Amino acid sequence: QAQSGAMLSSATAIAASEDEHEKGLLDSSGVPAKNVAAPKRGFAFIDRFFLLELNPKFSRDAELAMRSAFCVLICALPFLIDSTSFPTISSFVKAGFYQPSVISFLVLHIKSNVGDTIKGTVSGIRGVVAAVLNSWFLFTLFPGGYQEDSSSFVWWFGLIEGALFIFIVIFLNFEMGAVVFSIKKFVGFWMAFLTADNPGFTGPFDPNFDFVTNAGVHAVTGVVIASVILVLMMLLPYPLTALYTAKDAAESLTDQAPTLLRLFVDFLAMESRNAYEQDRIQRRLRNLTGLSGDMDSYVKKAWWECFGFGPRETDRKVLKALDTTLDKVYDSIQGIWSVADIAKDQVRTAKYTMMMSNVRLALLPAIENLKELLSHLSLENFAQQDTTKIEKCVEQLEISQENFRKAFFQAREDVLVGISKPEAVKICIQDLGVVHVVALNMNGILHHFVQYARDCLKQRQNPTLLPQVKEETFWSLFEGVTSPSNVNYTARTCLLVYSSFFLGEVGWGKLVVPGSVGIVTAVATLLSKFYGSAIVKNLQKLQGVVLGSVAGTMVVSAVPLCQSSSEVFIGLAFFVWIFVSMFMHFHLNEYAVMGIQLANFGGSAMMSGDCEVAGNRQAPFASIATCIIAMSIMLAIDMIFAQDRASDLAVSKLTGVWTAFSQSVKDQMDPTVTTVTFTKEGILGAINAAANMGQEACHEPRYWRVPWRGEVFDLAIAEMKDFRSALTNMERCLSKGSVDGGEKEEKYKRLLETKTFPKMGDLFQEKFISVGKLLTVFQHESHTRFPVLDDDHATKQFREEVKALKEQLLDEVSVSDHFHFAYDYGPGAPAPRLQDDALCQVSVILACEDAMLLSMRQIQHHVLRSL
């Protein structure tokens, strides 16, 4: 009683300031006052100018577009003004060191942060260097390339060697930037080598080699200059780094975690459910969970900002350790929420309210101590964290955690006083199951943060203990190259390049001049590994090419040639065009492809720098015709090498997820399987891949088929994510130590030995089959009756069977000697682990099963309502 009174006093003091605290943390809509998605800023006036407080995403994308426009405008000035205005720059341009293709390189490699930008530009440089080195190799073996008097062996050798080079670049796992720019640069050298009477190029060992005039040197110099400019753009006026973004996300997640936990326990301790409060918590949890999923990506990108050295690398490893902890924490929070969502229609009994209120009072001090601990675990300066304060906070949190466990067992004893054990067991699982789930998961969350703090202290003293972040190595180039998808992609892309190169080599009437590389260069620019609704994407690219080329030429043609006022007008038009196009690329996902091509071709059409050719209204015809020919070749070859449609791929991935669910649940309920394998990473990745393909399927041409059932597909994906959360929570509960590959908990093994529980496993498998049949609705592409509707098993209701089995299971558990209350500990002794309490384990298992069954039932409803 004295202990309960102390906790009540502490909790009352905390609750007294709760309203004031909550007002400072949330706005009227329940969104965190701190914009969790907002990037770290350097100047307040920039925040205000781009309306950061109103819309962080708009602000971020508009700033990126503005930076892009300024950067590209400055780089394009030599081609936007009269070449005689700046003789020094003009001579540098005419020497070939700085070419219009540099602007295209800039536009195609603008990313959202420094790490991504460096990675992309290094990839592009790698491709250009590879192309130049291979060209030098050819011209070193055969100076001047193939000539009229050369042996046919020279021509065939050049043809085969060049084709082999392109095949290797496409076949291996090079970044797309490396593939695109390697092909774009190499095909010009390759054509020069194969064309008779062409002066060709010279290799570095040729006596006529001139560093200043060599085309290979010019190609490398141009992309290096562009890369430096791009990095400067990301650094000025303040850096937009992936590391800062990851830190912002980590700080938001750690800041919000204690408050989210408090909102949970407050909501669950109410005498009756508040639906609006539940919606607010759900929206908040969804936003934070999405932010948690992005952290790992930013941490990996940040390698390019430090190259694995220095304090930034230490920060990356610290963030990786925190990301691992937050991943477990938010899995537990999702587990609590999935159970709370099931219980939303249940009446909260007096016993539930009494016990949950006591659990809440015991949790509030622990949550406050957690908040204090997280405030000292600074991400800004890992090496100078206050060890003394952290150790003290850890000690206080562990004391609070111990008090919470004792209070939980005491509260349960108080609620069940005077009730026989069999009846008490049934009450615990039926009426108090949610309380047990909350207690077990909350205890796990506190344990994860305590372990993280202790690891931080050890890692600060010995940085070698920090976790390693997996990076790409040389051998990454060979990963998955023999997969069917990569073989198909290689064959398709090689045929694209070879056929367009051949057409340029032989010519086509007056439309294509023999020996030109415009078509193959356009093909390379439009390449992608995308194999969903390819026609839609290609048409978007074509729209960007046509609109950009025509609009750019119209701007140049609208003003007198080479006057100062005209150059100012063209410069302003160029800036606005790039800004709008890049904003479209960053902000509008459905028009991102078109936006980048608008910027690329529109900007190129405005660049001349020569009074004699400026304003030529026929200029865009050549580029449009070239791109149309290139696009026609791509469409034809895409149809030949087309894999499954985006909808087929979406259904395949969705079916794969469902099969994985079925197998995982089967393994958990199989007594012969003694270990627990965590399935989160694989299944979550497959769900996201299915969701992406589902979005692409919405845009694919359906021809004679009925429209894609996109809304139903999205609802099924959402239910599968909830199913995954419940499954993950159950897996962590079943495994000893909550580790992947751990032995199944002894209490769970005893549960598997009951007569009833294995029957529930069989029922689950039946349910999987029923729902699996309904999921074939996405393959039903006509207006005829869906055949599965005539299958009674597909619409079978299992609710009564589940209810009967649960009652039988409770009867068995309530009289079994294996399932006892774990609060029998002596005075002064530490309270048992909640994981050792049989009723906690049974409650979590049954609650997770209920959550999974609910998701399966909801999928059935969504499908049947759509027919």
N, C-alpha and C positions, 0 to 999 in steps of 0.2 A: 504493500500500500504506500509506503514511504517512497519507494521507487516510482510508482505510478504518479504520486503527487508531484514529485520533482519534474517528471517529464511533462505533466500537465501544465505546471508553472512555466517551464521553458517554451512549450508549444504555444501557450496563450500569449506570451510576450512576442513570439514570432508572428502569430496570427494578427496581433494588434496592428502591426505595420504592413499587413499584407495588401490592403487596398491601395495604400500609397505606393508601395513597391510595384503593384500590378499596373497602376496608371502610368508609371514611368517606363514600363517595359512594353506595353501594348498600346496600339492605337484603337480607335473605336471599332475597327473591323477584326481585331484579333491578330493583326499582322505585327510581327516584331517591330518595335520602333527603330531598331538598328536594321538597316537594309542588308540582309544577309547575302544578297546576290550582288551588292554594289562593290565595284573595285575600289582599291585603296587610292585615295586622291592626294594630290600634292598641293593644289591651290583651291581655296574655298570659292573664288569667283568662277572657276571652271565648273564646279558643282552646280552653282546657281544658274550659269549660262545654259548648261545642258539639262536643266530641270531634274537633277538627281533625286530630289525629295519626292517628286511627283511620279517618276517612273524610272527606276534604276536601269532596266534593260534598254529603254529608249536612250537614256543618257550615255550608257556605255557604247552603244552602236553608233550614235550620232558623233561622239567624240572620235571613235575609230575612223568613221567616214571623213571627218574633218581633217584628222591627221593624214589620212591617205591622200586627200585632195591637195593639201599643202605640199606634201612630199612629192607627189607625181607632178604637180605644177612646176615646182622648182627644178626637178630633173628634166622636164620637157621644155624648159625655156629655150635651149639651143635650137629646138625644132619648131618653136612657135613664133620666133622673131626672125627678122631678116638676118641672114648669115653674115652680112657686113657690119652689123651693129657691134659685135664683139669679136674682133679678128682672132684673138688668142684662143678663145673657146672654139671658134669656127675652124681654126687650123687643127685643133685637137680632134674635132668631130670628123673633119675631112680626112684626117690621117687614118680613121677607122677605129680608134680606141673607144669611141663613144658613139653608139648607133641607136636608131629608133627601137630596135629589138630590146634594148635595155629597159625601156618603159613598159613593154609587155611583160618582161621578167618581173619588174616591180609590182605591177598590178596583180599578177597571178600568184605572188608570194606574200601578199599582205595578210597577216594573221592577227589574232586578238591579243597576243602577248609576246614578250621578247623570246621566250623559250621556243614557242611554236615558230616564230619568224626565223630564228637562227637555224632551227632544224630544217625548215623548208628551203632556206637559201643555201645551206650546206648541201642539201640534196640536189638542188639545181646546179650548183657549182660542180658537184661530183659528176653529174651527167655530162656537163659541157667539157670538163677535163677529160673524161673517158672518151668522148667523141673526138676531141682534138688529138689525144695520144694515139688513138687507133688510126686517125687520118695521117698523122705523121709517120706511123708505122708503114702504111701503104706507100706513101710518097718517098719514104726512105728506101724501101725495096725497089720501087720503080719510079725514079725521079721523073716528074712531068706527067705521070699517069699514062694511060693508054693513048697512043698516037696512031696516025694512019699507017705508019711503017712498023708498028709494034707487032709482036707475035700475038695471036689470039689467046695464048696462055695468059697474058697480062690482063686482058679484059675479063676472062673467066675467073682468074684468081681474085681480082678485085670484086667481082660480082659475088662470088661465094663467100669471101672473107667478110665483106660488108653485110651480107645477109646473115651470116653466123653471128656477127657482132650485135645486130639488131635482135636476133633471137635470144642471145644470152641476156641482154639488157631487159627484155620483156619477161623472160622465163624466171629469172631470179627475183628475190623479194626486194628489189630496189623501190625506194619511194617513188610515187607517181611523178613528182617533180623531176627526179633524175631521169626517168624514162622519157618524159615529154621533151625535155631540153637536150637530152642526149640524141634523140632521133632528129629533132629540129636542126641541130647544128651539124650532125654527121651527114645527113642526106645531101646537104649542099656540097660538102667535100667529096662525098661518094660520087655524086653526079659529075663533078669536075674531073674526077679520076677516070670515069668510064667514057667520057665524051671526047671523041677524037678532035684534034686540033684545038683543044681547050688549053690555054696556058697553064691551067691547074695551079697547084699550090706547091710549096716547098717544105721539106722536112728540116729539122734542126741540123742534120748532118750534111745537108746539101750546100755546096759552095755558094749558091745564090741566096741562101737563107738570110733574111733581113728581119731582125727582131721588130723594128718599127713598122714595117709594112706587112708582116706576116698575118694572114687571116686567122690562124689559130690563136696567136697571141691576142689579137683584137677580141676574139670571142671570149676568152677567159678574162681579159681585162674588163670587158663590159659587165659581165655578171658579178665580178668581185666588187666593182664600183657600186652597182645596184644593191648588192647585199649590204655593204657598209652604210649606204644611205637608208636602207630599210631599218637596220638596227638602230641608227640614230633617230629615226622617226619614232620608234618605240620607246626610246630613252628620254626624249625631249617633248615637252618641258619637264616632265617627270616620268620615271619608268613605269611601264605597264608590264610587270613581270608575272610569270606563272607562280613564282614563289610567294609573292605578295597576295595573289588571289587565293592560293592554298591556305595561307595564314589567315586571311579574312574569313574564309569558310570555317577553318578550325576554331577561330575565336568565337564566331557566331554559334557554332555547334556546342562548344563547351560553355559559353555564357548562357545559352538557352536551355541546356539539359536540366539543370536544377529547377528552373522555373517550370519547365514542361512536366517534370516529375511531381511538382507541387500541384499543378493544375489537375494532373491525373488523380492524385489521392483525394484532393478536394471534391472533384466530380464524383468519384466512386463512394465517398463518404456521405453524400447527400441522402436524405431520407427518400427522395424520389428523383428519378432521372430528369435532367434538364436537357432537352433535345438541342436547344440552341448552343448551350455550353459544349455539348458533344460535337456539334458541327465545327465550333471554333477550334477545339483541340485537334480535331481531325485535319482541318486545313493547315494548322500550324505544324503538325507532325508530318504531313505530306511535303510541305515546303522544306523542312529541315532534313527529311530523309533523302529528298532529291539532291540537296546540297552535299550531304554525306557521300553520295555516290560519285560526285565530281572530284572529290579531293584527290583520289589516287591518280587520276589523269593529270591534274596540275602538278602533283609531286614528280611524276615521271617527266613531264615537259621541262620542269625546272632544272633538270640535269644540264640542259643546253645553256643555262645561264651561269653555270659554275664549272661545267665539265668535270664534275666529280671531285673538286678540290675546295679547300678553304672553309670558312664559316658557313657559307651557303649550303655546302654539301652536308654539314652537320645539321643545319636546319631542316634539310630534306629528310634526313634519317629520323629526326625527332618527329617531324610531321607524319612520317610513315608509321612510327610507333603509335602516335596518337590516333591515326586513321584506323589502325587495327583495333584499338580499344573502343573508339566510337562506333565502329562497325558492330562490335558485340553489344554495346550499350543500346544502340538504336534497334538492333534485332530484338533485344529484350523488351524495349518499349513497344515495338510493334506486336510482340507476343501478348503484352498486357492489353493492348488496344483491341486485338482480334477477339480476345475473350470478353472484354467489356462490351464490344459491339454485339456479340451473341446474346449477352444478358440484358440488352437494352429493353426488351419487352417483358422481362421477368419482374415480378413484384419484389421489392426489397423488404424482406421480413425484418421483424424487430431484432432477431438474433444477428442478422447480417449487419444492420445499422449499428448495433452496439459494438460488434467486433471490429468493423471497419473504422468506426470512429476512434477506437482505442489504437488501432494500427496506425491511423493517420497521426494521432498525437505523438506516437513513438517515432514516426518517420520524419516529422518536421525538423527536430534538432539534427538528425543525420543529414537531411538535405541542406540545412544551413551550413553545417560543417563541410559538406561537399563543395558548396559554393565558395567557402573561404579557401579551401584547398586549391580549387581550380584557379582562383585569383592569383595565387603565388606561383603556379606553374606557368611562368611567362614563356611565350613562344618567341619573344623578341630577342632575348639574350639568354640562351640556354646555359651557357658556361657560368653565368653570374647569378643563377637562381639562389634564393636565400635558403640554404639547406636547413638551418635551424627551424625556420618557420614552417617549411614543408614537413619536416619530421614531426613537429608539434601538431600540425593539422592532421597528419596521417594518424597519429596516436588518438587525437580527439574523435576522428571519424570512426576508427575501429571501436572505441568505447561506445559511441552512439550506435554503431552497428550491433554490438553485443547487447546493448540495452534494448534495441529494437527486437532482436530475436527473443529475448526473455519476455518482453512485453507481449509479443505475438503469442507465445505459448501460454502466458498467463491469461491473456484475453480469451483465448480459446477455451481454457479451463473454466473461466468464469461463465462463459456463455453456455457451456455444456454441463454445468454443475447439476447433479441429481439425475442425470440421464444415463441409461444403461449404455454400455459400450456399443452393441450392435446399432442401436438407434442413433448414438452420437456419431458413429462413422457415416451413416447415411446423411445426417444433417450436415456434417462437414463437407461432404462431396456434393450434395445437391444444393443446399442453401448457402453454404459458405465457400463453395469452390472458387469463386472469383477472388475472395480474400486470400485464399491460399496461393492462387496464381500470382496475385499482386505481390504478396510477401516474398515468394520465392524469386521472382524476377527482380524486385527492388533490391533484395539482398545481393543478388548476382551483379546488379549494376554498381552498387557500392563497392563490391569486391573488385570489379574490373578497374575502377578508378583508383582504389588503394594500390592495386598491383602496378598500375601505370605509374603512380607517384613513386613507388619504391624502385621501379625499374629506372625512372628518370634519375634518381639519386645515384644509383649504381653506374648508370651510363655517363653521368656528368664526371664521375671520378675516373671512369675507364671508357672513353668514347668507342673503343673497339667492340663494346657490347651492343652498340646501336644496331638496329636491324638494317640489313642490306636491301637496297631497292633494286629490283631486277632491271637490268639494262639490256639493250640490244647489243649483240656481239657480231663478229664476222660470220659466225655460223648461222645467224638469223637469216642471212641471205638464202639459205637452203631449206628453211623450215617450210614444209607443206608444198614444195614446188611440184611434187608428183600427184597432188590431189586432183581429182577430176575437174574441179572448178578452175584451178590454175592452168591445167592442160588446155581446157576449152578456151580460157582467156588468152593464152599464149598463141594458140592456133588462129583464133579470130584476129588478134591484133597484128600478128605477123602477116597474115593475108591482107589485112587492111593496108599496112605500110608497103608491102611488096607490090600490090596491085596499083596503088596510087603512085608509087615511084615509077613503075613501068609506064603508066599512062603519061606521066610527065616526061619520061625519057624519049618516048616515041612521038608524043604530041597528039593533038586531035584537031585537025583542020585549023581554022583561024582562032579557035577558042583556047586551045592549049598549045603554046609554043614548044617545040621539041627541046629537051634539055632543061626544062623549068622544074622547079621543086615547090611551086606554090601549093599544089594540091596535097602533096605528102606532108608539107609543113602544116597546112590547115588540119589535116587528119591528126597529126601529132598533138596539135594544140587542143583538139576536141576529145582526145583519148580519156578514158576513165575505166576503172574496174567495175563500174556499175552494171548490174545485169538484172535490174528490175524492169520498170516501165521505161525501157530505153528509148522508145519512140518519142514519148513525151519530153524526156530530157534533151534528146537531140533536136527536137523542134524548138525548145526553149533556147538552145544554143544558136540555132539558126535565126531566131527572132532577134537575139542579141547582136548577131553579126550584121543582119540587114539594117535594123534600126540604128545601130551604132555607126555603121559605115555611111548611111544616107544622112543621118543627122549631123555627123561631123563634117561632111562635105558641104551641107547646106549652110552651116555656120561660116565656113571659110568663104563660100561663094557669095555670102550676103553683104560683104564689105569690100571696099576698094583694096587693091593689092598694096602691101608693104607700106602702109602709112602708120604713124605712131598710134593714131586713134584706133585703127583697125587691129593692131597688135594688142592693144589694151582690151578691146572688145573680145577678141578671140581668147585671150588669156582668162578673162572673167568667165566666158562661156565654157572654157575648158575646165576651170575650177568647179563651177556649178555642176557640170555634167559628171565629172568624176565623183563629186560629193554625193549626188543623188544616186548614181549607179552603185557606189560602194555601200551606201546606206541600205539600198535595196538588197544587196548581197548579204550584209550582216544581219539585217532586221527581219527580212521576209524570207523565211525558209523555202517557201514554195517557189520563189522567184530568185533564189540565190544564184543559180546557174546563169540565168539571163542577165542578172546584174553584173556579174564579173565579165561577161562577154560584151555588154554595153560599154563598160569602162575600157576594156581592152581595144575594141575596134573603133568605138567612138573617139577615144583619145588619139588613136593612131591616125584616124582620118583628119583630125585637126592639125596634126604636126606636119609642117613642111619646111619652113625656114628658107625657102627659095622662092623669090618673087616670080620666077618664070613658070613654076608649076602650081603655085597656090591658086585655089579657086577653080580647079579643073572639075567641072561637074560630071564628067564621065569617069573620073578616077574610081569611085566606089564600085563601078560595074565589074571591074576585074576581080576585086576581092570578094564581092558577093557571088559572082559566077564561080570562082574558085571554091568558095565555101559550100555552095550548093552542090557542086560536083563531088566534093569531099563528103558531104553529108549523104548524098545519094549512094556513094560507095559504102559508107558506114551502115546505112539502113539495109542495103542489100545483103551485106555480109552478116549483119546482126540477125537477119532472118534465117540465114543458112546455119549459123552457129548458135542460134537462140537456145538457151537452156530453158528450164521451166519458167513459166510466167511468174511475175511477182506474186500473184495470188496462189499459184501452186507452191511456191517456196514458203509463203506465209503458212499455208495449211500444213505443209510438211514439218515446219519448225514447231507449229502448235501441237501437232500430233506427237512429235518427239518429246515435247515438254510433258504432255499428258502421260506418255509411256514412262518417262523418268519419275514422275510423281508416283505412278502405280508401283514401280519397282522399289522405290525408296520405302514407301509405306509397307510393302510386302516384306522387305528385309527387316524393318523395325518390329514387325509382328511375327517374325519367324523365330521360334525358339532355337533353331539350329544355327542361326547367325548370332554370334556372341559379341560382335563389335558394332560400333555405330560409325557410319561414314557420313560426314557432312556433305550435303548436296547443294548448298546455297550458291556457291560461285558458278558451278556449271549450269544449274537450272535458271538462275537469274539472268545469266548471259543469254541463254536460249530464249527466255521470255522476251528480253529486250530485242533480240534479233527478230523474233516473230512479230513484235509490235512494229518494228521498222519496216519489215516487208509488208505488213498490213497497211501501213500508210502509203507505201508505193503502189500497192494493189488498187488503191482508190483512184490512181491516175492512169492506170494501164488501159489501153483500148479494149473494150469488151466485145465489140462486133455483135455477133448473134447471141451472146451470153447475157443473162440478167445482170443488173448492176451488182457490184461487189457489196457484200453485206458488212460494210465497214463499221457501222455503229454497233452491231452485235459482236463483231470481232473485237472491238475495243473493250466492250463490257466483259467479254470472256477473258481478255488479257488482264483486266483489273481484278477479276475474281481469282485468277491464277496467281497474281502477286499476293493477294491476301492468303491464298492457300499456302504459298511458299513461306510466308511469315509464320504461319501456324506450324508448318512442318519443321522449319528451322528452330523454333522455340522448343518443340518436342525433342528434336535431335540433341540439343544442348542439355535438356533435362535428363535424357536417357543415358548420356555418356558420362562415365566417371571422370570427374575433373573438368567436364564440359570441353573436352578436347576431341579433335577429329581423329577417328580411329580408336577411341577409347573403348574399354569394356563396357557392356551394358550394366547399369546399376543393379545391385542385388535385389532391391525391392521390385524393380521392373521384371527381373527374371521370375520372381515369385508370381507376379501378375500373369506372366505368360503361361505359368503352370496351372492356372485356373481352368475350369471347363468352359467358361463363357467367353473369355477374352479372345482366344483363337477364332471363335465364331465371328467376332466383330471384324477380324482381319479378313475372313471370307466374305463378309457382307461388304466391306470396303472394295474388294476386288470386283464384286458384282456391280457396285455403283460405278466404278471406273469404266467398266464395259458399257454400261448404260449411257453414261455421259459421252464416252468415246464415240458411240454410234451417232449421237446427236451432233457431235462436232464435224461429222462429214457433211453437214449442211453447207459448209463453205465450198464444197466440191460440187454441190447441186446447182447447176448453172442454167436451168431452164425453168419454164413456168409450169411444168408438170408437177404433180403431187410428189412431195418428198417421200420416198419409199420407207424411210425409217419410221414415219408416223404410223405405219401398219404393224410395227414391231412392238408388241406389248412390253417387252423387256426395257425398251428405250424410254418408256414413260412410266415405268414402275415406281411407286412410292415406297421408300424404305423407312419412313419416319416411325411407323408403328413397330417395325421389327427392331429398329435401333432402340426405341424406348423400352421394349421388352427385354432386350439383351442387357441394357444398362441396369434395369431393375434386378435381373438375375445376377449380374456381376456385383452389384452392391450387396446382395444377399450373401454371396460367397465371401466378399472382402470383409464384411462386418463380423463374420464368425471365425475368420482365419486368424491364426496366431502370428502370421507373418506381418500383418498390418496393424500396428499398435501406435499409440500416441507417444511422441518423442519428447514430451515436456517433463518426463520423470528424471530430474537431475537434482543433485543435492545442493544444499545452501552454499553459496560462494563458488560453486562449480560453473564453468562456462556453459552457456546454452548449447544444445546440439546444433549442428548445421541443419539448415532447412532442407538441404538436399538429402539428409538422412531421415527426414520425416516421411513416413510412408504415405500419409494422407496428402501431404503437399505434392508428392510425386504423382499419386493417382489423380488428384484434382487437375494438375497441369496436363497430364496425358489425356484425360477425358475431355477437358476443355478444348485442347488442341484438336482432338478428333471431332468435336462438335463444330469447331470453326472450319475445319476442312470439309465436313459434310455440308455445312451451310454454303460454302463457296461452290461445291458441286451442285447443290440444289439450285442456287442462283443461276448457274450456267444453263441448267435445264430450262429454267423459266425464261431466260433471255432468248434462247434459241426457239422455244415453242411459241413465244409471243411474236416472233418475227415472221412466222409462217402464215 
